[in-house]
Amino acid sequence: MHKRPTINDIAKQAGVSKRTVSRVINGAVNVNPATREKIAAIIQQAGFSPDKKARGLAANRSYLLGIIYDNSGTYYIDQVQRGVLDISIDKGYELIVHPCAKQSDNYVANCVQFVQRSHVDGVIVLPPVSECQALFDAFTAHGYHYVRMASIALDTPANMVVSDDRGALQALARYLVSVQLTQIAIITGPANYSSTTERLEGFVQTLHSLGIDIAPQWIIEGDNTYESGLECGHALLTQNPLPQVIFANNDDMAVGVINAAYALNIAVPDRVSVVGFDDNQLAARIVPSLTTVRRPVAAMASLAARKLIAQIEPAPDSEMPDSALSETPYTPQLIVRNSTPR
């Protein structure tokens, strides 16, 4: 039986220290390229695979990252995980996903206990949980690493990845006016979500600047679920007169609106147009296909993972350049399909 090679064996054969081998294994940048190639070749030839438990003990890390969320859609969570894993796997980190109930009285304590119990090295927190300052005050008090994803900058750039939802809805407002859709109804998300405020204000204020004001009866609060879209859609589609277009705060509700229109024998987009937000899996598959605002969730999650690992791995081992720690919001993109005029 062949003896399994150790990091000592690799270091000895390469004529370098164990620390240098460790840096190559961990993908650190502060290793001479020729030395890196030499060590990588020896590792491949020897069939060396570092022991994760020993690696974690040596670095005082678990090599686990956490994602904390509350009731986000399946597609959104899938995209977040894909984005995080694109970065974390290459860095040797595994992923743990933790759902929580933001409305519960003890959810801050629950999230703190998750970090303690799972021994994750840091967490990426998704909206709307990412909007709760009390949670991050608790994380800071415990010395936990975290990155927040949100639609508004709520923290230092190193701890934030931001989606410019306000700017995206400004663009949507201008598009609707350009195709003569000016009688507009809105199904908002929950009023206490920052994303709801950013989208609603960006939309309404831009329309106002273009000389268009939305009738109060055409603004209804939903809860970002399909069922809510069905209910709110029915309420809007049984009014007289009908709006020309209904914007729903997310695609799940927009699909509910399209199905409510079908049940009422109201053709989309001939009698009413429908627009969503997210560009989830259903958006391109429903009939008619949904005009929506595509948020680059996977790319945002990848940046969140890079920022989190930069916190966990102190310089000079981190590959995160200072410029990447500054905050440049991601801008969601309007995707025009068949639920609005082309």
N, C-alpha and C positions, 0 to 999 in steps of 0.2 A: 504494500500500500504506500502510495506516495504521500509524503508529508505536505500538508497544506501550506503554501507560502505565506509568510507573515510580512508585515510592513518593514520589519528589521531586515528581512532577506532582500526586499526590493531596494531599501536604502543602501545596503552593503554592496549589492551588485551595481547600483548606479553611482556609488561613490559619493553619496550625499547624506544629509541628515534625515532622520525620520520626519522632522518638521517640514522639510522641503517636499518629501513624498506626500505628506498630509495635505500640504497646500495644493499640490497638483490634483490629488483626489477630490478636494473640495472646490476646485475650479478657481482658485485665487489667481489674481493677475500678476502678482509681484514675484514671478519666477521667470528666469531667463528662458526665452523660447526654445533654445537648443536643449537646455536641461529638461524643460517640460516634455519635449518630444522624446528625449532619451528615456525618461522615466515612464512615459505613457507606453512606449514600445516594450519595455521590460515588463510592465504590468500586464500587457496583453499577452506577451509570450509566456509569462509564468501562470496566467490564468488566475491572477490575484483578484480577490473580491474582499473589500474591507468589511469587518464585522461591525454591523450597525450598533449593537449594544456597546461594544468596546469603544467605538468611535464617539458615541454619545457620552459615555462616562468620561472619556479623555477631554472632551470639549465642554463638559458640564451642560449638555443639551440633550433634548429628547429627539431632535430632528423630526418633530411633528408640528404642523401648522393647523390652526383651527379656523373654521368659518362659522360665524354666528348670524342667524337670520330669523325672521318671524314671518311666516306665511307668504313667502315670495313664491311666484309661479314656478312650476317644474322646469320650464324652459330657461328661465332666468338663473335658477340655481345650477342647472346643467352648464350653462355658458360660463358662469363664475368658476365652477370647478375645472372646466377645461382650461380656462385662462390661467388659473393658479397652477394647475398641474404642468402646463407648458413650461413654467419656470421652476417649480419646486422639485420635480423629478430629477432634472439635470443637476440640481444642487443637493440631492440626496434627502429631501424632505418628503414625508408622507402627509396625508391630509385627513382631518377629522371634521365632520360637519355636525353642528349643534343647533337644532331648532329651539326657539324659546317663545314664550307668550308675552309680548310687550305689554299687554293690558293687565297682566297679573301684578299683584302688589309686591311680590318678592323676586321679580325677574332680574333685577340688578344683582342680587345675592346669588341667584341661580347661575348667571353668567360667570360671576367670579368663582363660584364653586366648580363650574365646568373647567375653567382654566387650571384651577388647583388640582382637580381630580384627574384630568387627562394629561397633565404635565406638558401641555403644548408650549413651544417656545414663543409663540405669538399668535395673534388672531386677526383675521380680516372680518370686519363687521359691516353688514349690508343694511340698506335702508328698509324699514324706518328705524330699526334699532340703532343705527349709526347716528341718529339725530338726538339721542338721549345723553345729555352732558353728564348726568349723574353716574352713568355707567363708566364713562371715561375718566371721571374724577376718581372712581374706585379703582380702575385699572392703573392709573398713574400712582395712586397711593400704595398699591401693591408692587409697583415696578414692572408691570406687564407691558410687553411690546404689542402694539396694535396699529392697524391702518383702517380708516373709515372710508367707505364708498358712499357718496351722497350727491345731491343735485345742487349743493351750495357749500362753500368752504366754511367748515365749522371748527377747524383746528389748524395747526402748523402744516406747511406744505409736506413735510416728511411723513405726516400722519393722515394725509388726505389724497383721495382720487375723486375728481369732481366731473360730473356730466353737466354740460351747459343746457339744461332743459329749457330755461328761459329763452335763450337764443334760438333754440330749435322751434319753439312755439311762435316766436316772432316771425321766423321764416315761413311757418305753416300759415299764419294769418295772411301774409303777403301773397302766398300761393293761392289761397282760397279766393281772395279778392281778384286776383289776376284771371281766374276762370269764372268770374261773376257769381260766386257763391257768397252772398252777403247776408242772408238771413240764417244766422248761425245759432245752434244750440250746443250746450256743453254738459257733459256728465263728468263732474270732477271726481277726484279721489277723496279720501277722508280729509277733512278740513285741517286736522292737526299735523298733517305730513308736510314737510318742507317741499317735497316734489310737487304736491298739489298746488301750493302757493306759487312756486316758481313758474309752473306751466300756466296756471290761470292768469297770473299777472302779466306774464310775457305775451300771452294771447290777447287778453282783453285790452291791455294798454296799446298794443300795436294796432288792433282793430280801431280803437278810438282815435288814434292818430291818423287813421285813414278815413275817418268820418263815419265809422260804423259802431253803433252801440248795441249790445245784446239785451234783448228783453228779459226782465227778471224771471219770468216764468219759464224761460228757456235755459236756465242754469240750475241743474239738479245735482245734488251730492250723491255719489255712489260709494261703494267700498272696494272697488278694484276686482270684484269677482264676476264671473260670467252671469250668475243669477241676478246680480245687481244691474248689469247691463241690460238684461232681458226686462227687468222690472222698470228701470228708468227709461229704456227705449220705448216701452209700451206707453208710459206716461207722456212722453214727448210726441209720439206718433199718433196719439188720439186727440191731440190739440188741433184747433182750427184757428188760424191756418197752420199748415205744416212748416217747420223749418226747411230750408234748402239742404242743410248739411248738419250732421251731428258729430261733434268731436268727443270721443270718449278717452278718459285719462289713461287707459291701457288697452291692449288688444283683447284681453279677455272680455272686457265690457263691450268693446266694439263688436265682437262676434255676437254677443248677446243682443245688441241693437239690430244687427243684420237679421238674426233669427226672429226677433220681434216684428220686424218689417215684413218678413216672409209670412208670418202668421196672420198679419193684418192685410195681406195682399197688396203691399206697398212696394213697388219695384225700386231696387237699388242698382244704379244711381239715377234712374230716370225720374223718380219723384223725390227721392231724398238720397243724398250722399252720406257716406260714413267714413270717418277717419279714426285711427287708433294711435297707440304709442307703444313701442318696444320692438316690433317686427318679430313676434314669436312664431313658433312652428305653424300655427293655424293661419297666420296672416296670408300666406301665399297659397294655401290649400282650400280655404273656404270659397264658396261661389256666391257672389263675385269676390275675387281676390281683393284683399284689404289694402287701401292706401294707409300708410302708417309712417311713424318716425322711428328709424332704426337707431337704437342706442348701442354703441360698441362695447357691449358688456364684457366679452372675453378679453379684449385689449385692456380695458380698465382693470379687470381682475389680474391680468399679467403684471401690470404696473404696480398694483397693490402688493402682489407677492414679492416683486423686486424690492419695493420700499421696505416691506416687513423684514425680508432677509438681510437687507442693509442695516437695519436696527439690531438684528440678532447677532450678526457677524461683524464685530468691530473692525475698523480699519487697522491694517491695510488689507485684510482678507476680503472685504466687501468689494464687489465689482460695480457698485452703484456710484456713478460719477455725481459730483455736486450739482451739476446742471439738471439731473433727473429728479432731484429732490425739490426743485421749484415746481409750482403748481400751474400747469397749463390745462384748463378744462377740455375734456373731450366734447366735441360738438356732434350731437345726433344728426342723422341725415334723413331728409324726407324721401320716402319711397312711394312713388305714384303708381297705383295699380287700378283695378277696374271698379272700385267702389266710389270713385269720383270721376268727373269728366276728364278725358285725356286731350 
